[in-house]
Amino acid sequence: MSKEHTHIHADGTIHTHSDGTTHTHGGDTAHTHGHHHANTKMVINRMNRAIGHMEAVRAMVEDGRDCSEVLVQIAAVRSAINNIGKIILEDHISHCVVDAVETGNEQVIKDLNDAISKFIK
Protein backbone atom coordinates (compact mmCIF):
# COMPACT_ATOMS: atom_id res chain seq x y z
CA MET A 1 0.00 0.00 0.00
CA SER A 2 1.57 3.29 -1.05
CA LYS A 3 0.80 6.57 0.61
CA GLU A 4 0.66 9.77 -1.34
CA HIS A 5 2.03 12.93 0.21
CA THR A 6 2.96 16.38 -0.97
CA HIS A 7 5.91 18.63 -0.18
CA ILE A 8 6.06 22.35 -0.83
CA HIS A 9 9.67 23.41 -1.35
CA ALA A 10 11.17 26.74 -0.31
CA ASP A 11 10.99 27.96 -3.91
CA GLY A 12 7.24 27.20 -4.02
CA THR A 13 7.59 24.01 -6.06
CA ILE A 14 4.97 21.41 -5.15
CA HIS A 15 6.11 17.79 -5.26
CA THR A 16 3.76 14.84 -4.74
CA HIS A 17 4.96 11.28 -4.04
CA SER A 18 3.10 8.02 -4.28
CA ASP A 19 5.74 5.75 -5.77
CA GLY A 20 7.79 4.71 -2.77
CA THR A 21 11.14 6.43 -3.30
CA THR A 22 13.74 7.60 -0.80
CA HIS A 23 14.82 11.20 -1.12
CA THR A 24 15.90 14.34 0.68
CA HIS A 25 14.94 17.96 0.20
CA GLY A 26 17.64 20.50 0.95
CA GLY A 27 18.17 20.53 4.71
CA ASP A 28 15.09 18.39 5.38
CA THR A 29 15.42 14.91 6.76
CA ALA A 30 15.22 11.97 4.39
CA HIS A 31 11.83 10.56 3.51
CA THR A 32 11.82 6.80 3.06
CA HIS A 33 9.38 4.82 0.98
CA GLY A 34 9.67 1.26 -0.35
CA HIS A 35 10.70 0.91 -3.99
CA HIS A 36 8.21 -0.64 -6.37
CA HIS A 37 8.58 -0.19 -10.08
CA ALA A 38 6.72 -1.42 -13.13
CA ASN A 39 9.48 -3.93 -14.02
CA THR A 40 9.68 -5.66 -10.63
CA LYS A 41 7.84 -8.80 -11.77
CA MET A 42 9.94 -9.06 -14.94
CA VAL A 43 13.17 -8.67 -12.94
CA ILE A 44 12.12 -11.36 -10.45
CA ASN A 45 11.16 -13.75 -13.26
CA ARG A 46 14.49 -13.21 -14.98
CA MET A 47 16.35 -13.67 -11.70
CA ASN A 48 14.57 -16.97 -11.09
CA ARG A 49 15.60 -18.15 -14.56
CA ALA A 50 19.21 -17.08 -13.97
CA ILE A 51 19.21 -18.94 -10.64
CA GLY A 52 17.91 -22.02 -12.43
CA HIS A 53 20.69 -21.75 -14.99
CA MET A 54 23.30 -21.41 -12.22
CA GLU A 55 21.94 -24.56 -10.59
CA ALA A 56 22.26 -26.29 -13.98
CA VAL A 57 25.88 -25.12 -14.23
CA ARG A 58 26.57 -26.55 -10.77
CA ALA A 59 25.06 -29.87 -11.87
CA MET A 60 27.24 -29.82 -14.98
CA VAL A 61 30.35 -29.31 -12.85
CA GLU A 62 29.29 -32.04 -10.41
CA ASP A 63 28.69 -34.41 -13.34
CA GLY A 64 32.12 -33.67 -14.78
CA ARG A 65 30.80 -32.17 -18.02
CA ASP A 66 33.20 -30.76 -20.58
CA CYS A 67 34.79 -27.49 -19.43
CA SER A 68 33.95 -25.69 -22.67
CA GLU A 69 30.23 -26.56 -22.21
CA VAL A 70 30.36 -25.23 -18.63
CA LEU A 71 32.05 -22.02 -19.77
CA VAL A 72 29.38 -21.45 -22.44
CA GLN A 73 26.67 -21.85 -19.80
CA ILE A 74 28.47 -19.48 -17.43
CA ALA A 75 28.63 -16.90 -20.23
CA ALA A 76 24.86 -17.29 -20.71
CA VAL A 77 24.28 -16.77 -16.97
CA ARG A 78 26.53 -13.69 -16.97
CA SER A 79 24.60 -12.26 -19.92
CA ALA A 80 21.28 -12.91 -18.17
CA ILE A 81 22.49 -11.17 -15.00
CA ASN A 82 23.82 -8.19 -16.98
CA ASN A 83 20.44 -7.86 -18.72
CA ILE A 84 18.70 -7.87 -15.34
CA GLY A 85 21.06 -5.11 -14.24
CA LYS A 86 20.24 -3.08 -17.35
CA ILE A 87 16.51 -3.30 -16.62
CA ILE A 88 17.07 -2.20 -13.02
CA LEU A 89 19.37 0.63 -14.16
CA GLU A 90 16.85 1.88 -16.73
CA ASP A 91 14.10 1.74 -14.13
CA HIS A 92 16.26 3.56 -11.59
CA ILE A 93 17.10 6.34 -14.03
CA SER A 94 13.49 6.69 -15.20
CA HIS A 95 12.07 6.92 -11.69
CA CYS A 96 14.54 7.56 -8.88
CA VAL A 97 17.02 9.73 -10.74
CA VAL A 98 14.33 11.79 -12.44
CA ASP A 99 12.70 12.35 -9.03
CA ALA A 100 16.08 13.26 -7.52
CA VAL A 101 16.84 15.78 -10.26
CA GLU A 102 13.40 17.34 -9.83
CA THR A 103 13.95 17.68 -6.08
CA GLY A 104 17.62 18.72 -6.24
CA ASN A 105 18.92 15.56 -4.54
CA GLU A 106 22.50 15.34 -5.79
CA GLN A 107 23.31 12.32 -3.58
CA VAL A 108 21.23 10.05 -5.83
CA ILE A 109 23.45 10.99 -8.79
CA LYS A 110 26.60 10.26 -6.75
CA ASP A 111 25.12 6.93 -5.66
CA LEU A 112 24.22 6.11 -9.27
CA ASN A 113 27.78 6.84 -10.42
CA ASP A 114 29.14 4.54 -7.70
CA ALA A 115 26.67 1.80 -8.61
CA ILE A 116 27.51 2.05 -12.33
CA SER A 117 31.23 1.82 -11.55
CA LYS A 118 30.64 -1.37 -9.57
CA PHE A 119 28.19 -2.79 -12.11
CA ILE A 120 30.54 -2.46 -15.08
CA LYS A 121 33.67 -3.86 -13.36
TATATA-V854384 format. One record per helix or strand of 2 or more residues. SS is the DSSP state (2 for helix, 1 for strand). FROM is the first residue (numbers start at 1). LEN is the number of residues. If there is no record, write none. Layout:
ss: (SS	SS)
from: (FROM	FROM)
len: (LEN	LEN)
//
This chain:
ss: (1	1	2	2	2)
from: (5	14	40	67	106)
len: (4	4	23	37	14)
//
